[in-house]
Amino acid sequence: MREDSVRNGENETPRVLVCCGGLNNVDYSQMDLAPMRGLLKLIDFAEPTFCLAVAAIIFNPLFWNVVARWEHRTRRLTTLFGSPYVACYSLGFIILLLNVCRSHCMTVAMKAQPRWELLERTEVQYTGVLLMVVGTVLVVSSFLALGFTGTFLGDYFGILMEEKVTGFPFNLIDNPMYWGSTANYLGLALIGSSPVGLTLTAIVAVTYKVAIQFEGPFTEHIYRQKSQRTKKE
């Protein structure tokens, strides 16, 4: 709780602000917005490489969700390749290429725009390295726990796992593959002292969050169907 004084002529009337008043008690006029203004001045949102990176970030999860759901509904890829495993591996290979393309686009966008002096500190660089180590551990351990088909939407192809994976890193965090990838991009942005990198990483995080809202319930639906079939048999 803090006490402000409001001047009324010669007298000062104390105004008591209760801490539980939440954001209504925040004096926004006292906020130092200089760092934010400085950050925005360093970012050209109309720069072609930035726009291309944003397009790649949004396109990737949209692509694999649309294609995987289409396959689940029609089994066209399985028919085309003659095997759900070959179809899944083919889609997985395309997803890998798209992710490489996304990473390349983000790197080019970061290099095309100015660095942020505020981030050019030793502790920030070490934080970036630590984030990339943590992110890589999450991504690699997720892949090892799920396998190729488990990682690349095999359940949409009818390649279902016997039971839910609950070991490391899934016992620490939900969707570790996505958040590990996000940590890698954030670490890269910090190491490069790149305001554009921070912005693109935020877009990656939001995009993944939206993708999870679609993927999670649909995957649960697939396994409910499996459970119902098993009970009937």
N, C-alpha and C positions, 0 to 999 in steps of 0.2 A: 504494500500500500504506500502511496506517495501523496504529498500535499502540494497543490499548486496554489499560487496566489493570483487573483484576478483584480487588477487595479480599477477602482471605481472613484474617480476624482482623487482626493487625497487619501482615501481609506483603501486598505487592502482587505478583500474578503477571501478568507481561505476556502478553497474548494477541495474536498476530500474525494479521492478516487479510490474505489474499492478494487482490489486486485482481481476479483472474480468477474469484473466487468468485461474481461476479454479484450478483443481488438478495438472495442469502442473507446478504450482509455488510452490508446496509442496516439501520441502526438506525431503524426506523419510529417509535419513541417520541420521536425528536428532530425529527420533521417538524412544521412549523407548518401546522396544518389550519384556522387561523382564517379565512383568505380563502375557503376552500371552504365552511366553515360559514356565513360571511356571505353567500356567493352563494346557497346553498340557502334561506336565510331570506327572500330577496327573491323567490323563485319560488313561486307557488301553482299546483301541478300539477293541481289540481281546478278551477281557474277556467275557466268555459265557453269564453272566447275562446281560451285556450291549447289546450284539448281540440279545438276546432274547427280550429285551425291544424294540429295534429298529424294530424288526420283528413285534411285537405286535402293535406298533404305526402305521406302514405302512399298516398292514393287515386289521385293523378294518374298516377304511373308504372305503378301496377297497372292502371288503366283502359286506358291506351294500349297496354300490352303484351298484355292479354287481347283487346282489340278487334282489334289488328293481327294477332295469331296466328290469331284466328278468321277474319279476312278472308283470310289466306294459305291457310288450310285449306279454306274454303268458297266464297270469292269472292262472298259475299252482298252486300257493299257495292258492289262493281263492278257486279253485276247490278242492284241497286237504282238506282244513279245512271247506269247506262248507259256508264260510262267509268272506268277505273282512276284517271285523273287527277282527274276530278271527285270521285270517292270519297276520294282521298288529300287533296285540298284541303279537303274537308268535314271530315274527321277532324282535319286540321291546324288548322283554324279552331276546332274544339271544344277541342283541346289548348291553343291560345293563350288561350281564354276561361278554361279551368281554371287555367292558370298565373297569369292576372291575379287570379282568385279566391283562389288560394293566397297570392299576394303581399299581397293586401288583408287576408286573415285573419291573416297573420303581423304585418303592420303594426298592426292593431287589437290583437292580443295583446300586442305590445310596449308600446303606449301604455297598456294597461289595468293594467300592473304597474310597480312602482317601478324607478327607474334605479339604477345601481351607481356609487357615488361613486369607486370605484377606477378606473373607466374615464373619468371626467370630466377628462381631461388633454388638452392640446393635441396631444401626439405620438400619442395614441390616435385622436383625431379625424382627423389627417392620414393615419394608417395606414388608417382606414376609407375615406377618400376615395380613396386609392391603390388599395385593393382593389376598389372599385367601378369605377374606371377600367380596371384590368386585367381584371376580370370582364366588363365591357361589350365590351372589345376582343376577348376570346376568344369571346363569344357572337356578336357581329356578324360577325367574320371567319369563324367556323364556318359561319354561315348563308350568307354569300357564297360560300364554297368549296363547300358542298354543294347549294345551291339549296333551294327550298321542298320539293320531293318528297324530296330526299336528307335533309333535316333531319327531316321528318315522316313517316318510315317508309315512303317510297315503295317500297322493295324488297319490303316485305310485300305490296304491291299488284301486284307484277310489274314495277315501274318500276325497272329496275336500271341502275346506273352502269357506264360502259364500263371503268373502272379505279378502283382504290382511290385516294382523295385522300390525298396525302402532303405537300402544301405547307402553308404557314402557315395555322392554328396547329397542324395535326396533326403537324408535324415537331418541335414543342416538347413536346406533352403529348397523351396519349390522352384521348378523350372531352372535348375542350375546351368543348363546349357545356354539359355537366353541371357541370364544375368552374368554369367561368366564372360560371354561375348561382349556384353555392355561394359563390364569392368575393363576388358582389354582396350576397348575404344577410348574409355575415359583415361586410362593410363597413358595411351598413346598421345592423347590431346595434352595431358599435363607435361609429358616429356618434351613435346614440341612447343610448349607454351602457346598453344593455339586456341584463341577464342572461337574460331570457326569449328575446331574440333570439339570443344565443349558443347557448342550449339547442336552439332550433328549427333553427338552422343546422346543428348537429351531427346532428340527426335528418334533415335534408335530405341531408347528406353520406352518412350510413349508408344511407338509402333509395336514393340514386343508386348507391351501391356495389353494393347487392343487385340493382338493376335491370340494371346492367352485366353482372353474372354471368349473367343470363338472356338479355339482348339480344345480347351479343357472339357466343357460340357459335351462336345461332340465325341471326344474320345471315351468319356464315361458312357455315352449312349451306345457306342460300339460294344463295349464290354458288358453292358447290361443285356444287349441282344445275345451275346455269347452265353451269358449265364442262363438266360431263358431257354436257349436251344439245348444247353447241357441238361437242364432239369427235365425237359420234354423227352430227351433220349434216355 
